[in-house]
Amino acid sequence: MAAVVAHEVSHVVARHGVKRLQAVLGVSAAYELVFGDDKNKYRDIAVGVGMKLLFARYSRDNEREADNYGIYYMVKAGYNPQGAVTMFHRLAELGGVGYNNVFEGLLASHPETQERIRNAESEINQMKPLPNNLVDSRQRYQRMLERLPK
Ligand SMILES: [Zn+2]
């Protein structure tokens, strides 16, 4: 869970979404859509390209970058980054069935899972020595779930 969130946060921090918008729309229209004040204008742009955007994926370079930053953020947030490796192994086992809608069409656009595993492991190795108080249990996740409104 932490690995998936860290990966997605990394896309946002690295502004991959904006870059993807720019690739689809052109820079000025993308800027207008994200930062503009003219509601009618950006609504027209949004409607006009909505479908194209829906099918535009992050590039593989974006994905690699999000994987690497994700591992870094996991450590910064106090999670054992080995969880990312575990997640990739689980994905490899799933073989993508039923996963495409859950995690942004993961196997279609993301680098090969085996490559992601190797990259994650080398990223983790480069960060060593890791802090020795990293969390890799479900306890913190369970505590967060308990705090959610029921
Ligand atoms: Zn991604």
Residues whose N, C-alpha, C, O or C-beta is under 5 A from the ligand:
A	BS01	ZN	E63 A66
